[in-house]
Amino acid sequence: MSEAVLELRNITKSYNGKRVSDGIDMTIKRGDIYGLIGRNGAGKTTLTRLIASLSKPDHGELSLFGETTEKGLLEARRRMGCVIEMPALYPHLTAKQNLAYYQKLKGIPERDAVDKVLDIVGLTDTGKKKFKHFSLGMKQRLGIALALLGSPDFLILDEPTNGLDPMGIVEMREFIKRLNVDFGITILISSHLLGELSLLATRYGILEQGKMVKELTAEELAEACKESLSIVVENTAKAAQILETHLNTTNFKLISDTEIRLYDGFDNPADINYLLVQNGIRVQSIQAHGANLEDYFMELVGGNPHA
């Protein structure tokens, strides 16, 4: 079993009497790219701020690299980098000058630390170009470079593709994958861009109104979203028996007392409907079911995923 980098248990936080994190349980394992999903206002940024110690929970326990005490967490957070809001980088300084300033501020002794992170984020050739003249994508990368100073094992990125054009989004996605695969960094990404997260994440946490609705792996999501026929009937046990006998298949799942998901024959629902009706099964509905991450999110929480 992979080591848990981060564990939250019953984390609760309120502002002005409103509970914005409500009894959250969450686990991020070593090597994960963990996609924290939720519409705007669901509590994603509040949660990432709590994890980064930019805010303190009212209740609950947080474990980081196995540390739970105040002293232990302080030490563990030295192994963490985060970009939650655009860091205070100086507009009149170059990329190297900005990072050199923060290297001294953080007391990082390695002489080549700045050059290393600039190489990782692809900003070694910016020369004397000042930060104020950087494109948005370059600014995002420099913010991540700042978070990488000190060689963290765990990185938190809040909406890292926000405001980027399509090419910039693709470049950021590939860059994040490289951080995870080539440098072994466990990454938490908070985003409401579900389609983009589905191309990155190995594990997901879905937030709604401050609650953790669901945690699942990419494999579990693929299983939940695979193409099927959703068949709603009054008697699932008898319907299952008919499917097994007449279609010679057990490739179905009883979802509830009234719903069966059939993973064979989804290309001919009319024939399936006729088979069941002819054998005395009243079919209330039959429809193709094949979801992506956005569809799955909608099923769980309803409404507009981008709201």
C-alpha positions, 0 to 999 in steps of 0.5 A, a space after each residue: 500500500 502506498 504511503 499516505 502523503 496527506 490525510 484529513 479527518 473530519 476537517 471543519 472550517 467556518 467563516 462568519 458563521 458559515 461552514 465552508 469545510 464540513 467534516 472533510 475526510 481526504 487521503 493523498 498517496 505518494 505518487 498521486 496526481 490528485 484532482 480536487 474537483 468542485 464548482 466555484 464556491 464549493 470550498 476548494 481554495 479554503 481546503 488547499 489553504 488549510 492544507 498549506 497552513 495559510 488557515 487553521 481548521 476549527 476541528 479535525 486532524 491533519 496528517 502530513 507525511 505521518 506528522 500530526 503535531 504542531 512541531 511535526 507539521 511545521 517540519 513536514 511542510 518544508 517538504 511541501 510547495 504550493 501555488 494557491 494564489 499568484 505569489 508576490 513576484 516583483 514586476 521589475 525583476 527578472 525570473 532569476 532575480 525573483 527566485 534568488 531573492 526568495 532563495 535567500 528569504 527561505 534560507 536555501 543554501 544550494 548555490 545552483 537551486 535557482 538554475 535547477 528550478 528555472 531549468 525544470 520549468 523551462 525558463 532558463 532563456 528568459 535572460 534580462 526579461 522582466 517579470 512584468 513582460 512575461 506571458 501568463 503562462 510564463 508567470 504561472 511557470 515562475 510561480 511553480 518554480 518558486 514553489 519548487 525551491 527547496 525540492 518539495 516532495 508534495 506540490 499544491 497547485 490551485 487552478 494552474 491552467 486558469 486564464 491560459 489559452 488552449 496551447 498554454 493549457 496543453 503545455 501546463 498539463 505536460 509540464 505537471 505530468 513531467 513533475 510527477 513522473 520524472 521528479 517523483 512529486 506528489 501533486 494536488 491540483 484544485 480545479 473546476 476544469 473537469 475535462 482537463 483534470 481527467 487527462 491528468 489525475 490518477 485520483 479524484 476528490 469531489 467537493 460540493 458545498 464544503 463536503 467531500 462527496 466522493 473519492 475515487 481512483 482514475 480506474 474506478 472512474 473509468 469503471 463508473 463511466 464505461 459504456 452501458 445500457 441503463 435499464 430501469 425495471 420493477 423486478 431486477 432479479 427476474 430481469 437479470 435472470 432473463 439477460 443471463 439465460 437469453 443473452 448468455 451474459 453475466 456482464 451486467 451490474 445491479 445498481 439499485 433495486 430498480 436499475 441494471 447496467 448492462 455492458 453487452 448489447 448497448 448498441 441494440 437497446 430496442 432488442 433488449 427492451 423487446 426481450 424483457 417485455 416478451 418475458 413479462 418484465 415491465 421496462 420503465 426506461 432503457 437508455 445508453 449510459 456512457 459518462 465522462 468526468 463532467 457527466 459523473 460529476 453532474 450525476 453526483 452533485 447535479 447542476 452546472 459543473 462550471 457554475 
